[in-house]
Amino acid sequence: MEIDESLKLENQLCFPLYAASRLVTKCYQPVLDTLGITYPQYLVLMVLWENDSVNLSLLSEKLMLQSNTLTPLLKRMQETGLVERVRSLKDERSIVISLTEKGMALKEKAPALRAQLGEQLGISPEEIIQLKSLLDKLIQNLAV
């Protein structure tokens, strides 16, 4: 029985995207382990390093994660002293997430992550820019 070529794993876009995501995240893991954070926590920290304080809905939008996924993650980050979560004074339904000094201090160690990843990717800086651009376009097209 012959299989349709379009059904072969090697001809799928979804598999290399999935595998690349897992492998890139794995490259980050040794440095993240030394910082005592997970990759999703690192993503939250990056948003907060840009903005310092954000409400949960903006964080959810930026990370493309539902609030019910973010809430337990943020609770763990609060327990480890990386962030604070408080109700907004303007709107009690809104939760504002802010960096603590400990969370801000990790920002100084973040360049080591980029350097390590850059060494392991095996593609040029130009190819990285091109790949990111294509992935951004794909995400924008799918996130409608």
C-alpha positions as CSV (number, residue, x, y, z in Angstrom):
1,M,0.0,0.0,0.0
2,E,1.5,3.3,-1.1
3,I,1.2,6.3,1.1
4,D,0.3,9.7,-0.2
5,E,3.5,11.8,-0.3
6,S,1.7,14.7,1.4
7,L,1.1,12.5,4.5
8,K,4.7,11.6,5.1
9,L,6.2,13.1,8.2
10,E,9.2,14.4,6.3
11,N,6.9,16.5,4.1
12,Q,5.1,18.2,6.9
13,L,5.8,21.8,8.1
14,C,4.4,21.1,11.6
15,F,7.0,18.5,12.6
16,P,10.2,20.6,12.0
17,L,8.5,23.5,13.8
18,Y,7.7,21.3,16.7
19,A,11.1,19.7,16.8
20,A,13.0,23.0,16.4
21,S,10.9,24.5,19.2
22,R,11.8,21.6,21.6
23,L,15.5,21.6,20.6
24,V,15.9,25.4,20.9
25,T,14.2,25.4,24.3
26,K,16.6,22.5,25.3
27,C,19.6,24.7,24.4
28,Y,18.4,27.3,26.9
29,Q,17.9,24.8,29.6
30,P,21.4,24.6,31.1
31,V,21.6,28.4,31.6
32,L,18.0,28.6,32.8
33,D,18.8,25.8,35.4
34,T,21.6,27.9,36.8
35,L,19.2,30.8,37.1
36,G,16.6,28.6,38.8
37,I,13.8,29.4,36.2
38,T,11.9,27.5,33.5
39,Y,11.6,28.6,29.9
40,P,8.0,29.9,30.4
41,Q,9.2,31.9,33.4
42,Y,12.0,33.3,31.2
43,L,9.4,34.4,28.7
44,V,7.4,36.2,31.4
45,L,10.6,37.9,32.7
46,M,11.4,39.1,29.2
47,V,8.0,40.9,28.9
48,L,8.5,42.4,32.4
49,W,12.0,43.5,31.6
50,E,10.5,45.5,28.8
51,N,7.6,46.9,30.7
52,D,8.2,46.4,34.5
53,S,4.5,46.2,35.3
54,V,1.8,44.7,33.1
55,N,-1.7,43.5,33.6
56,L,-2.5,39.8,33.2
57,S,-4.4,40.4,30.0
58,L,-1.5,42.1,28.3
59,L,0.9,39.4,29.4
60,S,-1.5,36.8,28.1
61,E,-1.7,38.6,24.7
62,K,2.1,39.1,24.4
63,L,2.9,35.4,25.3
64,M,-0.1,34.0,23.4
65,L,-1.1,32.1,26.5
66,Q,-4.5,31.9,28.3
67,S,-4.7,33.4,31.7
68,N,-5.6,30.0,33.2
69,T,-2.1,28.8,31.9
70,L,-0.3,31.9,33.2
71,T,-1.9,32.1,36.7
72,P,-0.2,29.0,38.1
73,L,3.1,30.0,36.5
74,L,2.9,33.5,38.0
75,K,1.9,32.1,41.4
76,R,5.1,29.9,41.3
77,M,7.1,33.0,40.3
78,Q,5.7,35.0,43.1
79,E,6.5,32.2,45.6
80,T,10.1,32.2,44.5
81,G,10.3,36.0,44.8
82,L,10.6,36.9,41.1
83,V,7.3,38.8,40.7
84,E,4.5,40.4,42.6
85,R,0.9,40.1,41.7
86,V,-1.6,42.7,43.0
87,R,-5.1,43.8,42.1
88,S,-5.2,47.0,40.1
89,L,-6.4,50.0,42.1
90,K,-8.2,51.3,39.0
91,D,-10.0,48.0,38.2
92,E,-10.3,45.2,40.8
93,R,-10.8,42.6,38.1
94,S,-7.4,43.3,36.7
95,I,-4.2,41.7,38.1
96,V,-1.0,43.7,37.7
97,I,2.3,41.7,37.6
98,S,5.5,43.5,38.5
99,L,9.2,42.5,38.9
100,T,10.8,42.2,42.2
101,E,14.5,43.1,42.7
102,K,15.3,39.5,42.3
103,G,13.4,39.3,39.0
104,M,15.1,42.4,37.8
105,A,18.6,41.1,38.8
106,L,18.2,38.2,36.4
107,K,18.1,40.6,33.5
108,E,21.9,41.0,33.8
109,K,22.4,37.3,33.2
110,A,20.1,37.0,30.2
111,P,22.7,37.9,27.5
112,A,24.4,34.6,28.4
113,L,21.3,32.8,27.1
114,R,21.5,34.6,23.7
115,A,25.2,33.9,23.4
116,Q,24.8,30.2,24.2
117,L,21.9,29.9,21.7
118,G,23.8,31.7,19.0
119,E,26.7,29.3,19.3
120,Q,24.5,26.2,19.1
121,L,22.2,27.2,16.3
122,G,24.8,26.7,13.5
123,I,23.2,29.4,11.3
124,S,24.4,32.9,10.5
125,P,23.0,36.1,12.1
126,E,21.4,36.9,8.8
127,E,19.7,33.5,8.6
128,I,18.4,34.0,12.2
129,I,16.8,37.3,11.1
130,Q,15.3,35.7,8.0
131,L,14.0,32.7,10.0
132,K,12.5,35.0,12.7
133,S,10.8,37.1,10.1
134,L,9.2,34.1,8.4
135,L,8.1,32.7,11.8
136,D,6.7,36.1,12.8
137,K,4.7,36.2,9.5
138,L,3.4,32.7,10.1
139,I,2.4,33.5,13.6
140,Q,0.6,36.7,12.5
141,N,-1.3,34.8,9.8
142,L,-2.4,32.0,12.2
143,A,-3.3,34.2,15.1
144,V,-6.4,35.7,13.6
